[in-house]
Structures are given as structure tokens and as C-alpha cells.
Amino acid sequence: ANLAVLRKRVADMNARVAAAEAAVTENTSATPPPRSGRAVVVEAAASYYNGVASFAVNKKQARRELGNERGSLDVKSAVGSDPSVTLVETRVETVGGMIRRMSPGLVRERGNWTISLLKIDAEGYDPAVVYGAHDVLAKTNVIVFECHKLWRSAGFTFRDVAEYLAKAGFRTFKMGLFYYIPVTPPMYWDDAYDETLQWSNCLAVRNGFPFERQFMLPPPCSHDDHEGAS
């Protein structure tokens, strides 16, 4: 019975994907209407604490920014007395700390503010940012972050993060091109995710948020259910 429901929902998901692709094609074929807004750049590193940290900058490169590849943060660790490396002190803040510092009026005067999307790409330290966002998770609808088995080298695990988000009221999914795999423990979890997961994007959606229903699947079939099905 559960297997039949699962197949139906997968078929429904495929239909939604086809409809979404058609909508994207239609909407991007014409010039989108202009929108007004404001972007604020914060010169700080996001983590689970507020303070100061040292970032290594490789001076062998012609440019002096952190890393030398567009879209990534590839830094050279300072080892011994290597003259090519210098350390730069950088402000460290939690996501909530950044919001309170940059938009104090929003926090003080508008109690109904919401984070529609929290996008995290911290090159392997995404869990530190997620944990540091504990005081704003209740106001967040969707979180997108990178996940990888190498988290373990920094003392993090994918399961710990998924369990943390579940306690905060989120369902977590591994994102594919046309599919989303539920991984929320314990129902959908498998230890293989911590052991074999390569660089992937992961999605956490607040329980009850309308967007979340598009990714809901029935619980996996148990062995007994499978044997009892005709």
C-alpha cells in the first residue's frame, strides 16, 4: 500500500517538474519586470559564535583576496614560517548577530519579520553556520546548504545536523537535479549518507510551510508491509 502511494507521489513530482520546466521557459523568454530592493554586504565570517578569527591568505597569488577561484573559498593554511602566507584577523558572527547589527530597526520594530531563504555555502563549515543560526531558525522557512562526508574531519556529521534541524522543526532533503531525497532521522536516515556523501546541496524546509508539501513522501515500506502486500 505504501509502495503504491510512493509511486503515485513520484509520478506527481515528475508532473510538477515538467510544469516547472515549462514555466521557467515561458517566464525567461521575456524580459522580467524590474524589482527594487537592497543588498547589504557584511564583511565577516559566519559561525556559531561572535568574536575574531584568523584567515590565511596566500600571497603567492597576484590577487590578495581570500582564495583565487571565483565562487569558492580556497585558502592556504599557514604552516610554520612559510613566507607566502599571512593571517588576517576577521570578525566572526552568528547569522542572528549579523541581522541584529545590520538591521537593528527590523529586529526591534518588526516582530513579524521572516527569513524566506537562508543560503549557506561555507566550504565545509556549513554546520557551524547552521548551529550559529539557532536564534533565527524559528523565523526561517527554507535553508539551503552544502553537505559532504568530509564534515567529519571538522567534527561534524550530516546526521547530527539533520537531527538538529528536525528538533528545530525542519525536514531535510538531499537535492538532485530533478529529485529530492528525504534524509530526516530516524525515518529516512541511513548511515551511508555520512560515509559516502560527496559534495551535494541539501535543503531544509520548515514543517507546515506550503513549499514543504511538494517534497513529502510516505514512510519507507517495512519488510512486513512488503510481504503483506498483494
N, C-alpha and C positions, 0 to 999 in steps of 0.2 A: 504494500500500500504506500509506504513512504517512498519507495523507488519510483512508483508511478507519479507521485506528487513532485518528486525531484525532477523527473524527465519533463513534466509539464512546465515547471518553473524555468528550467534551462531553455525550453523552446520559447517561452515568453521573453526570457532575457535576450535570446537571439533576435526576436522580433523587435525588441526595444533598441538593440544595437543597430539593426538595419534602418529603423526610423530615425535614430540619432544621426547616422551617417548621411541620410538624405537631407535632414535638417541642416547639418553642417555645410553640405554642398550648396544648399539653397541660400543659407544666410551669408556665406562667404563669397558668393558670386557677385554681390553688390557691395558698395562702399558702406560700412557700418556707420550709424549715426554718431556724431561726436558726443563725448561724455566729458563732464568736468569732474575734477577730483584733486586730491593732494597726496603726494607720496613723501614720506619722511624717511631719510636715511639715517640710521643710528650707527655711529662708529663705536661698536662694542662687540664682544663675543658673548653669545647666548649660552647659558649653562644652568646649573641647579643652585648657584649661589651668587651673591653680589660681592665684588671685590676687584682684584687685579691679577692678571696672569701674564706670563712672558711668551710671546710668539717668536719662533725662529724665522729669520729672513735670510735667504741665500743671496749674498752679494755678488756671486759669480755671474748672475744673470744681468743683462743690460738694464732690465727694469727692476724696481725696488719694491713692488707691491708683494703682498703675501701670495706666493705661488706665481707661476708664469704660464698657466694654461687657462684659457677662457672657460668659465663655468665650473671651475674646480678650485680647491684649496690644497695645493700640493706644496708643503713646506719641508725644508731640510732641517732635521734635528741638529741642535748644537751639541757636538761631541768633542770633549777635550778642549784643545786650544785651536781648533780649526779657524784660520783667519778669514774664511769666506763667509762665516755665519755671524750674525749679530742678533741679539734679543731685543724685542720691542715690547715695552710694557703696554698692555691693552686692558681697557675697562671690561669687566665681566659682569653681566646682569642676567637676571631671570627675565622671561618674557613679560611677566607681570610687572617687574621693576621697570622695564623699558617703557611699557604703556603708561605707568603712573608718572614717570619722569617726563616723557614727551607730550603727554596729553592729560595733564592733571585735571583740567576742566571737565573732560569726558568722564573720568572716574568719579569726580566729586559731584557733578551736577546731573549726570545722566545714569541713573542706576539700571536702566534697561538696555545698555549697550551690549553688543554681541560681536564675537569674532566669527565671521562666516566661514573663513578658511584659515587655518594655521599651517603654513607650508614650511617644512623643516628640511634642510639639506646641510648637515654639519660634518660631512665626510667621515662617518663612522662614530661620531659622538652625538648622534640624534637622541639616544636615550637620555643623555644629560639634559638636553633642552626640554624633552617631554617631561621629565621629573621636575624640572625647574618651572614648568608652566602650571604647577598644581593649583595655584590660586586663581587661575583664569580658565581652567578646564570646564568649570560649571557654566561659563559663558561662551564656550566654543562648540560649534556644530560639527565641523569636519576638520580632521587633521591628516595631512599627507606627509610622510617621512620616508627616508631610505632605511632599508634593513639588510643585514648581512651577517653571516656566521662569524665574521671577524670581530663582531661586537664583543665576543668572549675575551679577546685579548685585552680589552679595556675594562673588563669586569662586568659587562652587561650581557644579558641573554634576551633573545626575542620573546621567549615565554614570559619572562619577568615583566617586560614592557607590555605585552598583551594582557597579562593578568592585572597589571596596574591600571591600564586603560579600562578594563572590564569593571573594576571596582569604582572607577570614576564615571561609569555609565556609558561606555563606548563598546561597539563591536568592531573588531579589527579584521582586515582583509589583506591578502597579498594581491597586488594589482598586476593583471596581464594586459595584453593589447585589447582583447575582447572578452575578458573574463575576470572575475574577482573570486579568489579562494578564501572562504571564511576560515580563520585560524584562532578565533577566540577560545581560550581554555574554559572548561575542560572538554566541552562537547566536540569542538572542531580541531583541537590541537593534536599535533604529532611531533615527537622529539626530532624527527628528520628535519624539521624547519631550522632548528638550532644547529644541526650537524652538517647540513649540505647547502643551505641557502646562500646563493650568490647575490650580487647587488640587485636589489629589487626595490620598487616603490610599494609602500604599504599605505593603507587607508584605514582611518578610524572614524566611524560615524556615530554620533550621539544616538542613544536609544530613543525611538519615537520621532526622530527627525524625519520628515517626509522622504528625503533622499535615501534614507536607510532601507526603506521597504523594497527598493529596486534590487537590493543585494541579498535579501533574506532567503535562506534555503531551509528545508525541513531538516531535523536532526538526522545524522547518518543512520542507515539501517543497521540494526544489530543482527548478529548471526541467527538469533531465534526468529526475528521478524522475517529474515530472508527464507528460512526453512519453512515458515508457516504460510508464506505467500503462495498462491496457486496461479 
